[in-house]
Amino acid sequence: MQDPLAQQLPFLTRDMLKFEGTVDFKLRIISQSNSTSNIAIKGITRDSQFTYQHTPLSTGAEKSEDFAITDIPIFISVQDVLGSYVQGACFIKLFLLINNDIAFEFCSGNVWYHNGQSYPNAQLKEYRQGGGLLLLESSTDPAAGTEPSIIIGTYDTWKLQAVHFTLVTDANVANRRVHLVIRATGGGEYNFFSSYDHPASTTRNYTCAPVGTLLDDQDDNDVIIPIPADMWLSSGSYIKTETTNKQAGDNWGVMSANIEQFFEL
């Protein structure tokens, strides 16, 4: 006879299923991460507790791993027990498998030291709601006469915040006009530029950011190029410069981009 007290508890167990004798229970975790630091899956069933370790990939690619369990979990959590992650660096999804079929999704979201994922939902608050990983991405240092570019890598989605680079022009007399070009995968090419003509034999520092309307886009050695806010770029998109009247001796420095990185799902 089944324990009548067990039937009063607000969760499902193996014994409550008419086909319970043929049921195989597993947990499946799917992770995307920039690190191979372990995360822990901890929980309890009606008859035991369990802890499993999962090691994500560091490339942002999905890694899936299954763990056998004896019964349907009452409580379960996914934790960064070593404190290795910051917000946006590790994303997980956790499922219940019954006879190797996904039957239920327990939880999904970012995991780091101050914020895990759990079932039932613990109503944890993220510092930056829905926030990704804040990064500074850089191009290679281009040779003279070659313009800088950054390509968004596989498994990445970027929210672009700002771009910076420096241009030193050679002595050839010509007014250059620098354009910031952004191409989204599968979309058009977006072209942004200031009203400033960059003369010969000068150094200028370019900042491209969503600054709104400008009364003056150049002062001393600094030039501002306005770009839209909320520029979202998926894998394969690129950021680069294209310069009118470029000269062979013109020398661009490293291009850097402030981004918020998300894993491409």
Summary of the structure (lengths in Angstrom):
residues: 265
radius of gyration: 26.0
end to end distance: 46.6
largest distance: 95.0
contacts: 785
relative contact order: 0.17
helix: 4%
strand: 48%
